[in-house]
Amino acid sequence: MPNRRPAIAVAVGLLVALAVITPLAWLINTRDWGILVMFVVPFAVWGLIWLGRRLADWAGVGPPP
């Protein structure tokens, strides 16, 4: 049975990124106060990078060659 962890990690990462980035982009583009959300964006990106690294560790994939 093949290891499905990498595929699960990619799917979870994409779903979480979509769930985080879409509302932030919508708020920034449609609300007058949305520009204040720009201060949250670096923390959201940091969190997504952190999650991606944890998912890669969980999936058991090493660094690219």
Biopython code that builds the backbone (N, CA, C, O; Angstrom):
import numpy as np
from Bio.PDB.StructureBuilder import StructureBuilder

atoms = [
    (1, "MET", "N", (0.838, -1.176, 0.000)),
    (1, "MET", "CA", (0.000, 0.000, 0.000)),
    (1, "MET", "C", (0.887, 1.246, 0.000)),
    (1, "MET", "O", (1.751, 1.388, 0.865)),
    (2, "PRO", "N", (0.684, 2.133, -0.946)),
    (2, "PRO", "CA", (1.538, 3.319, -1.036)),
    (2, "PRO", "C", (1.276, 4.281, 0.131)),
    (2, "PRO", "O", (0.207, 4.287, 0.741)),
    (3, "ASN", "N", (2.283, 5.077, 0.403)),
    (3, "ASN", "CA", (2.172, 6.077, 1.456)),
    (3, "ASN", "C", (1.301, 7.231, 0.954)),
    (3, "ASN", "O", (1.666, 7.905, -0.010)),
    (4, "ARG", "N", (0.176, 7.460, 1.586)),
    (4, "ARG", "CA", (-0.749, 8.515, 1.160)),
    (4, "ARG", "C", (-0.544, 9.817, 1.923)),
    (4, "ARG", "O", (-1.219, 10.809, 1.647)),
    (5, "ARG", "N", (0.355, 9.823, 2.853)),
    (5, "ARG", "CA", (0.551, 11.026, 3.661)),
    (5, "ARG", "C", (0.935, 12.261, 2.845)),
    (5, "ARG", "O", (0.413, 13.340, 3.127)),
    (6, "PRO", "N", (1.822, 12.162, 1.846)),
    (6, "PRO", "CA", (2.128, 13.370, 1.069)),
    (6, "PRO", "C", (0.899, 13.953, 0.366)),
    (6, "PRO", "O", (0.728, 15.172, 0.334)),
    (7, "ALA", "N", (0.056, 13.105, -0.189)),
    (7, "ALA", "CA", (-1.142, 13.605, -0.871)),
    (7, "ALA", "C", (-2.114, 14.241, 0.121)),
    (7, "ALA", "O", (-2.727, 15.267, -0.173)),
    (8, "ILE", "N", (-2.251, 13.630, 1.289)),
    (8, "ILE", "CA", (-3.130, 14.195, 2.317)),
    (8, "ILE", "C", (-2.583, 15.534, 2.797)),
    (8, "ILE", "O", (-3.345, 16.479, 2.999)),
    (9, "ALA", "N", (-1.266, 15.620, 2.980)),
    (9, "ALA", "CA", (-0.644, 16.865, 3.434)),
    (9, "ALA", "C", (-0.854, 17.983, 2.419)),
    (9, "ALA", "O", (-1.143, 19.116, 2.804)),
    (10, "VAL", "N", (-0.714, 17.685, 1.139)),
    (10, "VAL", "CA", (-0.927, 18.697, 0.102)),
    (10, "VAL", "C", (-2.382, 19.150, 0.096)),
    (10, "VAL", "O", (-2.660, 20.346, 0.013)),
    (11, "ALA", "N", (-3.302, 18.207, 0.183)),
    (11, "ALA", "CA", (-4.728, 18.553, 0.170)),
    (11, "ALA", "C", (-5.097, 19.416, 1.377)),
    (11, "ALA", "O", (-5.807, 20.411, 1.234)),
    (12, "VAL", "N", (-4.621, 19.043, 2.551)),
    (12, "VAL", "CA", (-4.917, 19.826, 3.757)),
    (12, "VAL", "C", (-4.296, 21.215, 3.654)),
    (12, "VAL", "O", (-4.939, 22.208, 3.997)),
    (13, "GLY", "N", (-3.062, 21.292, 3.190)),
    (13, "GLY", "CA", (-2.398, 22.583, 3.039)),
    (13, "GLY", "C", (-3.123, 23.504, 2.078)),
    (13, "GLY", "O", (-3.279, 24.694, 2.350)),
    (14, "LEU", "N", (-3.566, 22.961, 0.955)),
    (14, "LEU", "CA", (-4.294, 23.782, -0.013)),
    (14, "LEU", "C", (-5.640, 24.245, 0.526)),
    (14, "LEU", "O", (-6.033, 25.392, 0.314)),
    (15, "LEU", "N", (-6.341, 23.371, 1.214)),
    (15, "LEU", "CA", (-7.638, 23.752, 1.781)),
    (15, "LEU", "C", (-7.487, 24.835, 2.852)),
    (15, "LEU", "O", (-8.272, 25.783, 2.894)),
    (16, "VAL", "N", (-6.491, 24.694, 3.705)),
    (16, "VAL", "CA", (-6.271, 25.702, 4.745)),
    (16, "VAL", "C", (-5.844, 27.027, 4.122)),
    (16, "VAL", "O", (-6.317, 28.084, 4.539)),
    (17, "ALA", "N", (-4.960, 26.985, 3.133)),
    (17, "ALA", "CA", (-4.535, 28.215, 2.468)),
    (17, "ALA", "C", (-5.719, 28.915, 1.805)),
    (17, "ALA", "O", (-5.852, 30.135, 1.895)),
    (18, "LEU", "N", (-6.564, 28.155, 1.152)),
    (18, "LEU", "CA", (-7.752, 28.739, 0.528)),
    (18, "LEU", "C", (-8.674, 29.342, 1.582)),
    (18, "LEU", "O", (-9.229, 30.422, 1.378)),
    (19, "ALA", "N", (-8.840, 28.656, 2.697)),
    (19, "ALA", "CA", (-9.725, 29.137, 3.761)),
    (19, "ALA", "C", (-9.173, 30.381, 4.458)),
    (19, "ALA", "O", (-9.943, 31.163, 5.016)),
    (20, "VAL", "N", (-7.864, 30.575, 4.437)),
    (20, "VAL", "CA", (-7.263, 31.741, 5.094)),
    (20, "VAL", "C", (-7.131, 32.913, 4.130)),
    (20, "VAL", "O", (-7.496, 34.038, 4.473)),
    (21, "ILE", "N", (-6.620, 32.668, 2.940)),
    (21, "ILE", "CA", (-6.319, 33.746, 2.001)),
    (21, "ILE", "C", (-7.573, 34.356, 1.385)),
    (21, "ILE", "O", (-7.642, 35.572, 1.210)),
    (22, "THR", "N", (-8.559, 33.536, 1.055)),
    (22, "THR", "CA", (-9.760, 34.052, 0.391)),
    (22, "THR", "C", (-10.485, 35.106, 1.230)),
    (22, "THR", "O", (-10.777, 36.182, 0.708)),
    (23, "PRO", "N", (-10.789, 34.850, 2.502)),
    (23, "PRO", "CA", (-11.465, 35.906, 3.274)),
    (23, "PRO", "C", (-10.606, 37.158, 3.462)),
    (23, "PRO", "O", (-11.122, 38.275, 3.445)),
    (24, "LEU", "N", (-9.299, 36.970, 3.641)),
    (24, "LEU", "CA", (-8.431, 38.137, 3.787)),
    (24, "LEU", "C", (-8.436, 38.986, 2.525)),
    (24, "LEU", "O", (-8.563, 40.208, 2.603)),
    (25, "ALA", "N", (-8.301, 38.359, 1.375)),
    (25, "ALA", "CA", (-8.315, 39.101, 0.114)),
    (25, "ALA", "C", (-9.664, 39.775, -0.109)),
    (25, "ALA", "O", (-9.718, 40.906, -0.590)),
    (26, "TRP", "N", (-10.748, 39.095, 0.234)),
    (26, "TRP", "CA", (-12.083, 39.675, 0.061)),
    (26, "TRP", "C", (-12.255, 40.904, 0.951)),
    (26, "TRP", "O", (-12.769, 41.929, 0.503)),
    (27, "LEU", "N", (-11.826, 40.804, 2.209)),
    (27, "LEU", "CA", (-11.943, 41.945, 3.114)),
    (27, "LEU", "C", (-11.102, 43.127, 2.653)),
    (27, "LEU", "O", (-11.551, 44.271, 2.708)),
    (28, "ILE", "N", (-9.893, 42.855, 2.203)),
    (28, "ILE", "CA", (-9.010, 43.928, 1.756)),
    (28, "ILE", "C", (-9.601, 44.634, 0.539)),
    (28, "ILE", "O", (-9.492, 45.854, 0.422)),
    (29, "ASN", "N", (-10.218, 43.890, -0.358)),
    (29, "ASN", "CA", (-10.719, 44.473, -1.602)),
    (29, "ASN", "C", (-12.098, 45.100, -1.494)),
    (29, "ASN", "O", (-12.424, 45.972, -2.299)),
    (30, "THR", "N", (-12.920, 44.697, -0.539)),
    (30, "THR", "CA", (-14.308, 45.161, -0.542)),
    (30, "THR", "C", (-14.669, 46.095, 0.600)),
    (30, "THR", "O", (-15.727, 46.722, 0.544)),
    (31, "ARG", "N", (-13.873, 46.217, 1.600)),
    (31, "ARG", "CA", (-14.212, 47.059, 2.751)),
    (31, "ARG", "C", (-13.292, 48.273, 2.809)),
    (31, "ARG", "O", (-12.114, 48.189, 2.462)),
    (32, "ASP", "N", (-13.840, 49.395, 3.251)),
    (32, "ASP", "CA", (-13.016, 50.590, 3.413)),
    (32, "ASP", "C", (-11.954, 50.380, 4.486)),
    (32, "ASP", "O", (-10.833, 50.872, 4.358)),
    (33, "TRP", "N", (-12.302, 49.659, 5.532)),
    (33, "TRP", "CA", (-11.357, 49.401, 6.606)),
    (33, "TRP", "C", (-10.492, 48.181, 6.304)),
    (33, "TRP", "O", (-9.687, 47.769, 7.139)),
    (34, "GLY", "N", (-10.655, 47.599, 5.108)),
    (34, "GLY", "CA", (-9.904, 46.401, 4.747)),
    (34, "GLY", "C", (-8.404, 46.601, 4.718)),
    (34, "GLY", "O", (-7.636, 45.653, 4.879)),
    (35, "ILE", "N", (-7.988, 47.854, 4.511)),
    (35, "ILE", "CA", (-6.549, 48.108, 4.484)),
    (35, "ILE", "C", (-5.921, 47.790, 5.843)),
    (35, "ILE", "O", (-4.740, 47.452, 5.918)),
    (36, "LEU", "N", (-6.704, 47.897, 6.909)),
    (36, "LEU", "CA", (-6.185, 47.541, 8.234)),
    (36, "LEU", "C", (-5.906, 46.045, 8.343)),
    (36, "LEU", "O", (-5.090, 45.615, 9.159)),
    (37, "VAL", "N", (-6.586, 45.260, 7.518)),
    (37, "VAL", "CA", (-6.367, 43.812, 7.520)),
    (37, "VAL", "C", (-4.971, 43.489, 6.991)),
    (37, "VAL", "O", (-4.435, 42.412, 7.253)),
    (38, "MET", "N", (-4.388, 44.424, 6.249)),
    (38, "MET", "CA", (-3.041, 44.205, 5.719)),
    (38, "MET", "C", (-2.032, 43.941, 6.836)),
    (38, "MET", "O", (-1.008, 43.296, 6.611)),
    (39, "PHE", "N", (-2.318, 44.436, 8.031)),
    (39, "PHE", "CA", (-1.416, 44.184, 9.152)),
    (39, "PHE", "C", (-1.491, 42.735, 9.621)),
    (39, "PHE", "O", (-0.569, 42.250, 10.277)),
    (40, "VAL", "N", (-2.567, 42.045, 9.297)),
    (40, "VAL", "CA", (-2.749, 40.647, 9.690)),
    (40, "VAL", "C", (-2.084, 39.705, 8.684)),
    (40, "VAL", "O", (-1.715, 38.584, 9.035)),
    (41, "VAL", "N", (-1.931, 40.150, 7.456)),
    (41, "VAL", "CA", (-1.455, 39.291, 6.370)),
    (41, "VAL", "C", (-0.082, 38.671, 6.652)),
    (41, "VAL", "O", (0.078, 37.475, 6.411)),
    (42, "PRO", "N", (0.911, 39.404, 7.145)),
    (42, "PRO", "CA", (2.199, 38.746, 7.414)),
    (42, "PRO", "C", (2.093, 37.600, 8.416)),
    (42, "PRO", "O", (2.784, 36.590, 8.282)),
    (43, "PHE", "N", (1.233, 37.753, 9.416)),
    (43, "PHE", "CA", (1.053, 36.681, 10.389)),
    (43, "PHE", "C", (0.340, 35.486, 9.766)),
    (43, "PHE", "O", (0.632, 34.338, 10.100)),
    (44, "ALA", "N", (-0.592, 35.759, 8.864)),
    (44, "ALA", "CA", (-1.288, 34.671, 8.173)),
    (44, "ALA", "C", (-0.315, 33.906, 7.280)),
    (44, "ALA", "O", (-0.348, 32.676, 7.239)),
    (45, "VAL", "N", (0.540, 34.618, 6.573)),
    (45, "VAL", "CA", (1.528, 33.965, 5.711)),
    (45, "VAL", "C", (2.515, 33.167, 6.556)),
    (45, "VAL", "O", (2.870, 32.044, 6.197)),
    (46, "TRP", "N", (2.958, 33.733, 7.668)),
    (46, "TRP", "CA", (3.860, 33.005, 8.565)),
    (46, "TRP", "C", (3.195, 31.726, 9.062)),
    (46, "TRP", "O", (3.831, 30.673, 9.112)),
    (47, "GLY", "N", (1.923, 31.811, 9.427)),
    (47, "GLY", "CA", (1.202, 30.629, 9.890)),
    (47, "GLY", "C", (1.072, 29.571, 8.812)),
    (47, "GLY", "O", (1.176, 28.378, 9.098)),
    (48, "LEU", "N", (0.847, 29.993, 7.579)),
    (48, "LEU", "CA", (0.749, 29.031, 6.478)),
    (48, "LEU", "C", (2.097, 28.362, 6.204)),
    (48, "LEU", "O", (2.152, 27.164, 5.925)),
    (49, "ILE", "N", (3.169, 29.126, 6.282)),
    (49, "ILE", "CA", (4.502, 28.540, 6.103)),
    (49, "ILE", "C", (4.790, 27.547, 7.225)),
    (49, "ILE", "O", (5.310, 26.459, 6.978)),
    (50, "TRP", "N", (4.453, 27.923, 8.455)),
    (50, "TRP", "CA", (4.646, 27.033, 9.601)),
    (50, "TRP", "C", (3.854, 25.741, 9.420)),
    (50, "TRP", "O", (4.369, 24.648, 9.655)),
    (51, "LEU", "N", (2.591, 25.879, 8.999)),
    (51, "LEU", "CA", (1.751, 24.704, 8.773)),
    (51, "LEU", "C", (2.333, 23.826, 7.664)),
    (51, "LEU", "O", (2.337, 22.601, 7.786)),
    (52, "GLY", "N", (2.819, 24.436, 6.593)),
    (52, "GLY", "CA", (3.412, 23.668, 5.504)),
    (52, "GLY", "C", (4.613, 22.858, 5.955)),
    (52, "GLY", "O", (4.787, 21.711, 5.544)),
    (53, "ARG", "N", (5.438, 23.453, 6.795)),
    (53, "ARG", "CA", (6.603, 22.716, 7.310)),
    (53, "ARG", "C", (6.181, 21.567, 8.212)),
    (53, "ARG", "O", (6.755, 20.480, 8.146)),
    (54, "ARG", "N", (5.182, 21.802, 9.052)),
    (54, "ARG", "CA", (4.693, 20.729, 9.932)),
    (54, "ARG", "C", (4.056, 19.607, 9.121)),
    (54, "ARG", "O", (4.243, 18.431, 9.434)),
    (55, "LEU", "N", (3.312, 19.961, 8.091)),
    (55, "LEU", "CA", (2.706, 18.938, 7.238)),
    (55, "LEU", "C", (3.780, 18.148, 6.492)),
    (55, "LEU", "O", (3.650, 16.936, 6.322)),
    (56, "ALA", "N", (4.841, 18.826, 6.046)),
    (56, "ALA", "CA", (5.932, 18.122, 5.366)),
    (56, "ALA", "C", (6.631, 17.161, 6.320)),
    (56, "ALA", "O", (6.991, 16.049, 5.932)),
    (57, "ASP", "N", (6.822, 17.586, 7.563)),
    (57, "ASP", "CA", (7.418, 16.684, 8.556)),
    (57, "ASP", "C", (6.515, 15.486, 8.807)),
    (57, "ASP", "O", (6.991, 14.353, 8.891)),
    (58, "TRP", "N", (5.223, 15.730, 8.926)),
    (58, "TRP", "CA", (4.260, 14.651, 9.168)),
    (58, "TRP", "C", (4.214, 13.679, 7.991)),
    (58, "TRP", "O", (4.104, 12.467, 8.175)),
    (59, "ALA", "N", (4.302, 14.231, 6.772)),
    (59, "ALA", "CA", (4.231, 13.387, 5.581)),
    (59, "ALA", "C", (5.513, 12.591, 5.373)),
    (59, "ALA", "O", (5.512, 11.594, 4.651)),
    (60, "GLY", "N", (6.593, 13.017, 5.991)),
    (60, "GLY", "CA", (7.842, 12.272, 5.886)),
    (60, "GLY", "C", (8.604, 12.533, 4.600)),
    (60, "GLY", "O", (9.378, 11.685, 4.155)),
    (61, "VAL", "N", (8.396, 13.682, 4.006)),
    (61, "VAL", "CA", (9.156, 14.017, 2.800)),
    (61, "VAL", "C", (10.349, 14.868, 3.204)),
    (61, "VAL", "O", (10.253, 15.727, 4.080)),
    (62, "GLY", "N", (11.458, 14.618, 2.559)),
    (62, "GLY", "CA", (12.672, 15.361, 2.847)),
    (62, "GLY", "C", (12.752, 16.608, 1.993)),
    (62, "GLY", "O", (11.837, 16.907, 1.225)),
    (63, "PRO", "N", (13.845, 17.334, 2.127)),
    (63, "PRO", "CA", (14.024, 18.524, 1.296)),
    (63, "PRO", "C", (14.218, 18.127, -0.164)),
    (63, "PRO", "O", (14.631, 17.003, -0.452)),
    (64, "PRO", "N", (13.925, 19.037, -1.081)),
    (64, "PRO", "CA", (14.115, 18.709, -2.496)),
    (64, "PRO", "C", (15.592, 18.469, -2.812)),
    (64, "PRO", "O", (16.468, 19.000, -2.130)),
    (65, "PRO", "N", (15.866, 17.676, -3.837)),
    (65, "PRO", "CA", (17.271, 17.369, -4.169)),
    (65, "PRO", "C", (18.010, 18.562, -4.731)),
    (65, "PRO", "O", (19.193, 18.459, -5.056)),
]
sb = StructureBuilder()
sb.init_structure("model")
sb.init_model(0)
sb.init_chain("A")
sb.init_seg("    ")
for serial, (resi, resn, name, xyz) in enumerate(atoms, 1):
    if name == "N":
        sb.init_residue(resn, " ", resi, " ")
    sb.init_atom(name, np.array(xyz, "f"), 0.0, 1.0, " ", f" {name:<3s}", serial, name[0])
structure = sb.get_structure()
